[in-house]
Amino acid sequence: MRSTYSTIRKQTAAKAAATVLTGALALTLTACGGDDDSGNEQAGSGETTGTTVTLPKLNGASLEVAAVWSGAEQDNFKKVLAEFEKRTGAKVSFVPAQDPIINFLGSKVAGGQPPDIAMLPQPGAIKQAVDKKWAKPLGAEAKAELAKNYSQGWQDIGKVGSEQYGVYYKAANKSLIWYNTKVFENAGATEPKTWDELLTAAQTIYDSGVTPFSVGGAEGWTLTDWFENIYLSQAGPEKYDQLAQHEIKWTDPSVKDALTTLAQVWGKKDYVAGGAKGALQTDFPASVTQTFTGGDQPKAGMVYEGDFAQVNIGTAGAKVGTDAKVFPFPAVGDSAPVVSGGDAAVILKDSKAAQALATFLASPDAATIQAKLGGYLSPNKNVDNSAYPNPVQQKIAKALIDSGDEFRFDMSDQAPQAFGGTPGKGEWKALQDFLTNPKDVAGTQAQLEADAAAAYGG
């Protein structure tokens, strides 16, 4: 996801990591029915949720919340903030931030006007905010709400040392490939479970006259996600953890293997919509919408990205479960990967109102509002599964909750900002260059290692 980064110490990273193998999750993402775990008061239809959390009256208080979210994602989050205003009497303003958000916040802090709360998109950013003495610890009420509603793993990735700073309000399953149902049907393609089957499906779609893949290469984070899924499945969780902490070098043979595998898609002639040049001019939203517009001849038949792609599928006028379906990222090695990400609320200006908002965001009440609106996934285990608007989203959400603490976090989200999360630099730039020239595996490894060594400090 959109990201800014900082170095995470080894003990924090061990808690921060997040991937569940598909075998453990048993995702049946295109099934017709959803899991209806009824009985939670705030779930179901309607515009408001129940009240499972007590909030103070805050008449006259005002707050600012900064996040990089835009479009429907921002609009939906504002509805959550509106509910907090309704319950407390406080006034909350949303502040659109730019990537990298740490740089954006730095300018705000330097100007003496930091937002009260920032939504930080990975553990490294939380640690950097703590190291810079911007972040304030969560109070007793917020921590109690976290303990009640979150697995220990999701609590731990919001900690720096032993202190709780973050409320992971939003999560993501970043190991999904969405496909145009009509394209698959017309081509006679079937959902793959292995990498070889994915390549077969891609060739079948290509033979039918449609480009197999849409890639949003204008934003480097989408390319890191491609690599991470292949690497995790092929090299395994232990190597994944080592590479995430730069305990092994990017010149390691395991990285060579992953890049070589990735080149089977990126380097195959006419497999990527618009070619490398077109992909590098395509942002993430466009990569999704161009897969689900154009009738029988969309620009591509498949697009890789997380559950949050549903928002963009809706923007394209397509319906999830009918026009658009999804399958887990296929197994490259012994097991298929599921990479997770997330956004955490972190207090920058401590106050009764800021602590109350953090407490609210840790509650099922807040998450249920946005769950009903689609394109959102919560790590909060007490959000009723039926709150999610369609069977596909319900199964994705259930898989995340059922995984408990057995997960790995997005690798680039664990890296220093200069390497894993800055446009035009580090891993983002190296993989954009690799998309242009996927034959240069060795050169890409060398560049990745040089950039990582500089960012990690050796």
N, C-alpha and C positions, 0 to 999 in steps of 0.2 A: 504494500500500500504506500501511499504518499508517506515519505519518511524523512526524519532527521535523526542523527545518530551520535552516540558517544561510546567510549570504551566501557565494557562491563567487566567487572572483576570476575574471576573464575567461579567463585562460590555463588555469585548472583546469577551468572549465566547458566549454571546447572539448574537453577530453579526456573530461569526464564525460558528455557527452551521449550518448543512446543510442537510435536508432530505425533499423530496417532496413525498407526498402520491400519490400512483399510480392513484387514482381516479382523482386527479388534472392533472396528466400527460397524462392519456389516452394512454398508450404505447401499440401499436399494433406492436410488435417487429418483428414478422415473416411475416408481410405483404409483398406482392410481389412488391409493388410500393413504391417509396420514395417521399418525399416532395421536389419539385423543386422550391425553391424561387429564381428564376433567376433574373439577373439584376445587380449583383455585379461584377465589372470588373475583380476581381482577381480570381473568381471561375471558375470551369470547368476543362477541360483537359489541359495538357501541363506541362512544367517543372518549369515555373516561375509564379509569381503572379504580379498583378498590383502594382502600387506604390501609396498607400493612405497616406503614412507618409513621411515627409521630414527628411533626415538624413544628418549629416555633412560629409565632407571629412576628413578622419582620416588616411591618408597615413603615414606610419611609426609607428602607434600605435599598441600595442599588448595587448591582453586580455586573461585571463584564466577563464573558466567557469567550475565549479565543480558540479557534480550530481552523484547519485548512479545508474543511468541508465546504462544498458549494452545491448549487443546483438542488435536486430533490433531497439529497442527504442533509443539506443545511436546513431546508424547509421543514423536514420531518423532525429534526432535532429541536428546532424552534418551538414545535408543538409540545415537546417535553418540557422545555423551559416555561412555556405558557402555563402548563399545569402547576409547576412550582410557584409561579407568580400567583395563580388562583388560590393556592392553599396557604401561602404565607403572607401575601400582600407586598412582597418585594418586587422590585423592577429589575429584569435581567435583559441585558443587551448582548447580542451576538457580535463578535468582532472577527471578520474574515481575516485569516492569517495567510501568509505566503510560505512556500517551501524555500529553504529549510526552516521549520517553525522555531528552532532554537535561535537562529539568526534574527528572525522576526521579533522574538521575545527579548533578545538582547538589546535591540534598538528601543523597545518599549521601556525596559528596565533602565537603560541609560538616560532616557528622557523623563524618568520619574513617574511613568504611567503604565505600569504592568497591568494586565488584566487580573481579575481576582482568581480566575481558574483558567488553566490551559488544558486542552485535550492533546496529550502527547502520544505519538503513534508508535512508541516502542520503549523497551526497558532502558536502552542507552540514553535516550533523551531525558528520562526521569533522573538517571544518575547524574547527567550533566547539569540538570537544573538544581540538583542537590549540591553538587560540587561547587557550583557558582553561588550557592546560598540564596537561590531564588525560591526554592520549594519549601513549603511549610508542612510539618507532619499532620497527619489526620488525627482528629480528636476521638474521644471515646465513643461517641454516638456513631460516627462513620465506621470505625473499626468494628463495632458490634454488629452493624448492618452487614459489613463484609463477611464476618465470621458466620453469620446466619445464612447467607445467600451464595457464597462462593466456595469452591473447593480450595484446599490449601495451596495448590499449585498456582491458581489465579491470584490468590492473595500474595503469594511470595514474589511473583514477578512485578508487583507494585511496591516492593520493599527495596530500600538501599541499606545494606547492613541489616540491622534488626528493626529498623524504623519503617513504619508504613506511610508511604507518600501517595500512592496511586490507587484509584478506583478504576479497574478495567471495565468501562461501561460498554464498549463495543468490541466484538471479536470478529474473526473471519476464518472461514475454511477456504484456504487458498490452493486447494488441490482438486479443482473441478474443470472439466471441459464442457462448454455449452455448445449445442449444435442445433442447426436449423432442421427441424423435423422433416419438412418437405424435401429438402436437399437429400437427406439420408434415404427417405422413401423412394424418391425418383432414381437415385443411384443404386438402390438395393444394398446400401451399407448397413452394417450392424454395429452396435456399441462394443468397443474393444475393452478387453481387460488387461492386455499386455501391450508393451511397446511395439512388438512386431505386429500385433493385431491393429494397433493405431496406424501404423504405416500402411497396412493393407487397406484399411478403411479410407485413408487419405488418397491412395492410388485409385480406389473405386470411385471416389467423389471426383477426382481429377479427370478420370476417363469419361465421366458423365458430362463434363464441360464446365464444372465449377471449381474454382480455386479452393484447395482444402482448408487453409488456415488464414485467419486474420490475426495480425500481431500489432499491438500498440507500441511500437518501438520508439516513439517520440518521448516516452517517459521510461527512463531506465529501470524503474522498479518492476515493471512487468517482465523485463528480461531476466532480472535476478530471480524472480519467482519461477520462471521456466527452468533455470539452471538448478535451483534448490530442490525442486521436485525430482528431477532426474538424479541429482547427486545423492539425495537421501535414500532413494530406492535402490540405487546402484551400489553406492559405497557403504551404506548402512548408518545407523544412528551414531555409533561411536566416532566414526570418521567425521560425520556431520558436526558433532560437537567440537571436535578438534579443529576443524577448518574454521568454524564460527569464531573460535578464540585465537586463531592464527597459531595454534600449537603445531600444526603441520603447514607446509608452504603450499602456495597455489601452483607451484611447479610439481607437486606430488602427482604420481601416475593416476590416482583416483580422479583428479581434476581433468587430466587429459582424457580419461575414459568418458567422463560426463560431457565434456565439450564435443568430443567426437560423436557421441550419441545425439546431442543437440543439433549438430550439423546435418544429421539425417533429415531434419525438417527444414531448418533455416537455409541449408545449402542445396536443397533439392530444387531444381529449376521449376519455376511457376507454382511452387507449393505455398508461397506466402503472397497474400493479396498486395498488388502493387510492387512486388519485388522488395528488395532491401530498401531501396530509395523511398518507395511509397510507404513502407512500414515505419521508417524513421520520421515520416511526416504525419503519422497517424497517432493521435493520442488515445488513451485508454477508452473514453466514452465512444469515440468514433469507431474503434476496433470492434466494439460490441454492436453498435447500431448498424454498421455496414454488413454484419452477418445476418441480420434479421429484417432487412429491407431489400426491395428489389424483386419481390415475387419469386419466380422459379429460378431467377438468375441473380442472387445476391453476390456481393463481392467475395464472399467466402462461405464455406459450409460449417466451419467450427471456429470457436475462439476460446482460448484458455484464460481463465481468471477465476477469482473467488466468488463466493455467494453474493457479494455486493453487486455483481454484474446484473442482477435482477432489476435494479433500478433503471439501468440503461436499456435493458431488454424492453421494459415497459415504455420507455421514451420512444423506442422504435415502433411502438404500436403492436408488439408481439405479446403473446400470452404464454407465461411459463407453464409448462405441463402439457401444452398442446403445440403451439408454434415453436417453442423453445424447450428443449429437454437437456439433460445433463448426465454425465457419467464421471466417476472418479478418475483422477489422473492415473493412467495405466501403470502397471508394475513394470519397471525397467529391470529390477533385480528380483530378489525373492519375494518382496512384499511391495504393495502399492503405497505411495506416500500420502500423508495428509499434513500439510504445513499450515500452521495457524499464525495469525497476527492479531493486533488489537490496538485500541486507543484508550488511554487512561486519563481520567480527570485528576489534575494535580493543582493544589492550592498555591498561589503565588502571593496573595494578600490575605493574611489570616484575619478572620472575623467570624462572628456568630452566623452571619448570612452565608459566607463562603463554606463554612463547615456544614451548615444545613443543606446546601445544594449538593455537596459531596455525599452527604448521607442519603439524600433523595436519589442521586444517581446510582448509589449502591443498592437501592431497593428494587424489588420486582415491579413496583408501581410505575417507575420511570421507564424501565426497559420494555414493559408490556405495551406502553403507548407507541413506541417506535416499532416494536415487533409487528404490530397490527398493520403498520403502514408499508411493510415490505422492504427488501433490500438491506436488511439489518439482521445481525445475529448477536445474541447476548450470551456471555459466559455465566450469567446469573442462573443458578440451578433451580430457583423457585419461580421462574417465569413459566407459566403454563404453556405446554407445547401447542395447544390449540389456538394460542394467540397469533401464531404465525399464519399468514394469509393463504398458503397453498400447501399441498402435500409435499412438494419438493423441498420447500423451505422448512417445513416441520421435520422432515427426516434429517436435513443438514443440521438443524438445531439439536435434535435429539442425539445425533452422533457426537456432537461436540460435548454435550453434558455427560453422556454415557462414558466418555473417555476419561473422566475424572482428572487425575493428575498426570496421566500418561500422555504427555504431549511435548512437542518441540516448537519453539517459536521461530518465525521467519529469520533466516540466517543474516541477511543484510541489516535487519533491524537490531541485531546484536553488535554490529560493527561500529567503529568510530565513524562519525558523520562524514569525514573527508573521504572515506573509502566506500561506505555502504549507502550513503543517502544524499549526495550532492549532485544536482544536474550538471552534466558535462565533465564530471570528474570520477576517478576511482572505478569501482565496479560497474556503475551505470555506463560510463563512457567506454570502458573496455568491452563490455558486452554489446553495446551499440556498434562498435568497430567490428566485433566478431560477427554480428548480423550482416554487416557489409561484406566481410571476407571470412566466411566460416571454414576455409581451408587452413587458415593460419592459427592452428591450435597452439603450437609452441610459442608463437609471438604473443598470443593472447594470454597464455599462462605467465609469460615473463612480465608482461605489463601489469597483470593482476597482482603478481607477487611484489613488484616494485612499489606499486601504489599501496598495497596492504602493509608492507614493511614500514613505509613512511608514516602511515596513519596509526599503526599500532605501536610505533616507536621502536622498530627494530625487528 
